[in-house]
Amino acid sequence: MSFVPFDVLDERRKSISKGAPPACEKASLAGAVSQRACVFCGARVVLNPIADAFHLIHGPIGCASYTWDIRGSMSAGSELYRQSFCTDLREKDVIFGGLNKLRAALAEIAQIYRPKVIFIYATCVVGVIGDDVLAAAREAEAAFAIRVIVVQAPGFAGHKSLGYRLAGEALMELVRPAKTSPKVRAINILGDYNLAGETWIVKNYFQEIGLPVLASFTGDSQVDDLLKAPLARLNVVQCAGSMTYLAQKMEEEWGIPWIKASFFGVADTAKALRETVDLVGSKEERAKAEALIARESSQAQKNISPYLPGLAGKKAAIYVGGGFKAISLIRQFKALGLTTVLVGAQTGRPEEYEVIASLVDRDAVVLDDANPSELEAFMREKGADVLVGGVKERPLAYKLGVAFCDHNHERKVPLAGFVGAANFAKEIDLTINSPVWAHVKTAANLDFAGKFVG
Amino acid sequence: MLDQTPKEIVVREGLCVNPLKTCQPVGALYAALGVSRCLPHSHGSQGCVSYHRTLLTRHFKEPAMASSSSFTEGASVFGGGANLKQSVKNIFDVYDPDVIAVHTTCLSETIGDDLNSFIQELDLPDGKIVVHCNTPSYVGSHVTGFGQMVAGFIRYLAQKDAPKIDKIGLFPGFVNPGDIRELKRLLALMNVTAIILPDPSFALDGPMTGTYKMFPPGGTPIADIVALGGVKKVLALGLLASKEPALTIKSRCGVETELLPLPMGVAGTDAFLLKLKELSSQPVPPELELERGRLIDLLLDSHQYFYQKKVAIFGDPDTVVGLVAMALEMGLTPKYVATGTPGEAFVVEAKALFAAHHEPLDGVRIKAGADLFELHQWIKNEPVDLLIGTSYGKQIAKAEDVPMVRAGFPILDRYGHAYHPLIGYPGTRRLAELALGALMDRYDRDCADEDLDVVM
């Protein structure tokens, strides 16, 4: 792999490839500046959008502070989930055990808020000192007549993907007591977190087609909605990285089949709607779906076309959490006239990298668990004009003179569905064609006395 | 938003709601970014450093690089020594910093990792340095962690019998790059040469050049930290953030050290300049006198709008104390003063400011170790006219329909704030303008049409 143009660790070389799937599903190297997060983070981001549940973090303060209302998920109902609840363990709690504090916190929650469900997230230290969190949860359930679900999520137990799985287990525990028949003519959406209201867009499509959404895991969800999930005919899984486990379990226990679906881009959205109605829709619903697709895709094309001349021939780099989203983005860029020159994911799966490799040009770089210096070197080498990524990548891109679009928690406009496809074109245009870049370019030619230090 | 917050206050012994602090490691990471060619390293799980980098990036809108020991189940059972060893090798091989600044986490502290011996056993490349500090997340807050990291650099690097130099040492405390730049300006105007530790300007307010450097220029050079032991005197700013570094330089190198509040507000800035005057042979230059005069002029022009306006001030202890001083000088009434960082010294300091301004403490609540839920409950019981504090206060501002001025750390929902100092005369000038603007915008929004006046 001699093409790697700079100093990387030998162990990393296998995770970087050109036009081919890289090695993946490996632990990050100690000492790497990785963009990845931990088990707790994975569990928390999946569960937190359950709006009327109580998300209590049992551990020292940091994990609660850092995950307070950062998800960007919207709720039409309760705003409870946008607050931060924590046992704020102190030194004496770590020495003598944190259980008393946890018990007190559970009692106080019951007294002040009377919630239906409490999720307790046990973080690193609790995993080490061995608080019997389950016992405290059972006590609280008996004493206050509420559901208390424990998520044992010490950060060191693996990476974010394990957290997704733990969240899936917690969701199964939540929903299992609910009734599982009779089935109704409806579907569930899995792995849409209602960032910038995206779940609402998708829900409206299905509503119009005549296949209402029973439960959405977990964007804009309330506990009572989730409890209806076992009655659905089909699970439509959007973020496969976080929700495949839950979909498999729901199939196993309640016989609900599932499909992977992407609502990013006109083509993928149309495909997702068609696949859904093909599986569970009637003839009439298929007709409605076709009508919706025809109307909305033509409207989207109309809204996208003004941006096309400004985007033609530009080069895109993608660095996202899961591989499935990257696949949609490559297609979307192609539709907009951009070439994808770099694709990376924090935690992609082998089969996803296979698809990615089949979609990009032979010399496009594909990386798993990339770190900033790799992103930098390859964006430079490939001459990327725009990077799609998350919060930590944004300033890096700007420093390199590369435009940026947040396709993660900080997106402020919906990028899903037909309307989102048009928004995406606009977002890419506004950053690639910003007038600010002109000043960056002229800076080099100015006859100023002092050059930048360094 | 925050509909569930009840007015009735109950004593809570287990539950923290909407914290007003975060954990030590992020402060340590921030401090380490202020040392030249230093890579901060988090000795713990991978999530920690991801969160810290995200928080700093959201506050400064700049890249914040740091590495992690990436603990696994095995490391948490057998100790993280092997992870640290591997990390240090990988970091010097690939990223090539001059120094790695390790901070611990709740995990590595709880399993009892002994960083002193881990580091002694490292086989380091020539000229490369590894330092560390202990920052368990269950002690203090991010502000304490900042101080611990600065103290860590001193413990490892400051030479005990360093040659005497004609410089002072300046510990700026947990402040923004804009504050550091203001400190540098004041030092230059007062003709005082200083070693500033740490100096996160440039690393976190870097200019757009079209090129990216993993280790931006700027930051305190290692040689300067070594030389700190020989300075005439150390001024340590921020009674909490700089306490540990001040004690460390004093006990290690015997340097005369003075711990001072952040130079915020008119009197705070006056005192700081007089301190610099003692250290310089020169008087305070007219430029600063005129600047002070213009500030007082502004405060006089606008004082009627501040009179009897009640304000809630919240954030980090050193910053909040400075903001309280400013508010009292402007004629605002600080009704609630809160920090999440534990420590009663904060309460004592804040109360002393009230006494100095002959302001009664009746109905005033001052609390360390508070959370924003409690502050919200206070406000529900007795409202205020203005909030001054960090971004998370915006939920209260919206729920109670109170105008808000952002100041402190973290500010995640505004741009450009970190360029502006809160210290010095410009800091008070800016806060006065922001507070006035917020109060006046609110008046204009709420007043009857006949009361809307273009002249205020």
Chai-1 contact restraints between the chains, C-beta under 6 A:
chainA,res_idxA,chainB,res_idxB,connection_type,confidence,min_distance_angstrom,max_distance_angstrom,comment,restraint_id
A,D7,B,V94,contact,1.0,0.0,6.0,A-B,restraint_1
A,L9,B,N90,contact,1.0,0.0,6.0,A-B,restraint_2
A,L9,B,V94,contact,1.0,0.0,6.0,A-B,restraint_3
A,S28,B,S70,contact,1.0,0.0,6.0,A-B,restraint_4
A,L29,B,N90,contact,1.0,0.0,6.0,A-B,restraint_5
A,A30,B,S69,contact,1.0,0.0,6.0,A-B,restraint_6
A,A30,B,S70,contact,1.0,0.0,6.0,A-B,restraint_7
A,A30,B,N83,contact,1.0,0.0,6.0,A-B,restraint_8
A,A30,B,Q86,contact,1.0,0.0,6.0,A-B,restraint_9
A,A30,B,S87,contact,1.0,0.0,6.0,A-B,restraint_10
A,G31,B,S67,contact,1.0,0.0,6.0,A-B,restraint_11
A,G31,B,S87,contact,1.0,0.0,6.0,A-B,restraint_12
A,G31,B,N90,contact,1.0,0.0,6.0,A-B,restraint_13
A,G31,B,I91,contact,1.0,0.0,6.0,A-B,restraint_14
A,V33,B,M65,contact,1.0,0.0,6.0,A-B,restraint_15
A,V33,B,S67,contact,1.0,0.0,6.0,A-B,restraint_16
A,R36,B,Q46,contact,1.0,0.0,6.0,A-B,restraint_17
A,A37,B,G47,contact,1.0,0.0,6.0,A-B,restraint_18
A,A37,B,S50,contact,1.0,0.0,6.0,A-B,restraint_19
A,C38,B,S45,contact,1.0,0.0,6.0,A-B,restraint_20
A,C38,B,Q46,contact,1.0,0.0,6.0,A-B,restraint_21
A,C38,B,G47,contact,1.0,0.0,6.0,A-B,restraint_22
A,F40,B,G47,contact,1.0,0.0,6.0,A-B,restraint_23
A,C41,B,G47,contact,1.0,0.0,6.0,A-B,restraint_24
A,P60,B,C23,contact,1.0,0.0,6.0,A-B,restraint_25
A,P60,B,C106,contact,1.0,0.0,6.0,A-B,restraint_26
A,P60,B,S137,contact,1.0,0.0,6.0,A-B,restraint_27
A,P60,B,Y138,contact,1.0,0.0,6.0,A-B,restraint_28
A,I61,B,P19,contact,1.0,0.0,6.0,A-B,restraint_29
A,I61,B,C23,contact,1.0,0.0,6.0,A-B,restraint_30
A,G62,B,T22,contact,1.0,0.0,6.0,A-B,restraint_31
A,G62,B,C23,contact,1.0,0.0,6.0,A-B,restraint_32
A,G62,B,S137,contact,1.0,0.0,6.0,A-B,restraint_33
A,S65,B,P19,contact,1.0,0.0,6.0,A-B,restraint_34
A,S65,B,T22,contact,1.0,0.0,6.0,A-B,restraint_35
A,Y66,B,Y51,contact,1.0,0.0,6.0,A-B,restraint_36
A,E79,B,M1,contact,1.0,0.0,6.0,A-B,restraint_37
A,L80,B,Q4,contact,1.0,0.0,6.0,A-B,restraint_38
A,Q83,B,N18,contact,1.0,0.0,6.0,A-B,restraint_39
A,S84,B,N18,contact,1.0,0.0,6.0,A-B,restraint_40
A,S84,B,P19,contact,1.0,0.0,6.0,A-B,restraint_41
A,F85,B,V17,contact,1.0,0.0,6.0,A-B,restraint_42
A,C86,B,C16,contact,1.0,0.0,6.0,A-B,restraint_43
A,T87,B,G14,contact,1.0,0.0,6.0,A-B,restraint_44
A,D88,B,C16,contact,1.0,0.0,6.0,A-B,restraint_45
A,L89,B,Y138,contact,1.0,0.0,6.0,A-B,restraint_46
A,R90,B,Y138,contact,1.0,0.0,6.0,A-B,restraint_47
A,E91,B,Y138,contact,1.0,0.0,6.0,A-B,restraint_48
A,E91,B,V139,contact,1.0,0.0,6.0,A-B,restraint_49
A,V94,B,T110,contact,1.0,0.0,6.0,A-B,restraint_50
A,V94,B,Y138,contact,1.0,0.0,6.0,A-B,restraint_51
A,K101,B,G14,contact,1.0,0.0,6.0,A-B,restraint_52
A,A104,B,E13,contact,1.0,0.0,6.0,A-B,restraint_53
A,A104,B,G14,contact,1.0,0.0,6.0,A-B,restraint_54
A,A105,B,G14,contact,1.0,0.0,6.0,A-B,restraint_55
A,A105,B,L15,contact,1.0,0.0,6.0,A-B,restraint_56
A,E108,B,R12,contact,1.0,0.0,6.0,A-B,restraint_57
A,E108,B,G14,contact,1.0,0.0,6.0,A-B,restraint_58
A,E108,B,L15,contact,1.0,0.0,6.0,A-B,restraint_59
A,Y113,B,Q4,contact,1.0,0.0,6.0,A-B,restraint_60
A,C124,B,S45,contact,1.0,0.0,6.0,A-B,restraint_61
A,C124,B,C106,contact,1.0,0.0,6.0,A-B,restraint_62
A,C124,B,L107,contact,1.0,0.0,6.0,A-B,restraint_63
A,V125,B,C106,contact,1.0,0.0,6.0,A-B,restraint_64
A,V125,B,T110,contact,1.0,0.0,6.0,A-B,restraint_65
A,V128,B,T110,contact,1.0,0.0,6.0,A-B,restraint_66
A,V128,B,I111,contact,1.0,0.0,6.0,A-B,restraint_67
A,G155,B,S45,contact,1.0,0.0,6.0,A-B,restraint_68
A,G155,B,G47,contact,1.0,0.0,6.0,A-B,restraint_69
A,F156,B,S45,contact,1.0,0.0,6.0,A-B,restraint_70
A,F156,B,F71,contact,1.0,0.0,6.0,A-B,restraint_71
A,F156,B,T72,contact,1.0,0.0,6.0,A-B,restraint_72
A,F156,B,S76,contact,1.0,0.0,6.0,A-B,restraint_73
A,A157,B,E73,contact,1.0,0.0,6.0,A-B,restraint_74
A,E376,B,Y212,contact,1.0,0.0,6.0,A-B,restraint_75
A,V391,B,T54,contact,1.0,0.0,6.0,A-B,restraint_76
A,V391,B,T57,contact,1.0,0.0,6.0,A-B,restraint_77
A,K392,B,R53,contact,1.0,0.0,6.0,A-B,restraint_78
A,K392,B,T54,contact,1.0,0.0,6.0,A-B,restraint_79
A,K392,B,T57,contact,1.0,0.0,6.0,A-B,restraint_80
A,P395,B,T57,contact,1.0,0.0,6.0,A-B,restraint_81
A,P395,B,K61,contact,1.0,0.0,6.0,A-B,restraint_82
A,P395,B,E62,contact,1.0,0.0,6.0,A-B,restraint_83
A,P395,B,P63,contact,1.0,0.0,6.0,A-B,restraint_84
A,L396,B,P63,contact,1.0,0.0,6.0,A-B,restraint_85
A,K399,B,Y212,contact,1.0,0.0,6.0,A-B,restraint_86
A,L400,B,Y212,contact,1.0,0.0,6.0,A-B,restraint_87
A,G401,B,G210,contact,1.0,0.0,6.0,A-B,restraint_88
A,V440,B,M208,contact,1.0,0.0,6.0,A-B,restraint_89
A,V440,B,G210,contact,1.0,0.0,6.0,A-B,restraint_90
A,F452,B,T209,contact,1.0,0.0,6.0,A-B,restraint_91
A,V453,B,P217,contact,1.0,0.0,6.0,A-B,restraint_92
A,G454,B,P217,contact,1.0,0.0,6.0,A-B,restraint_93
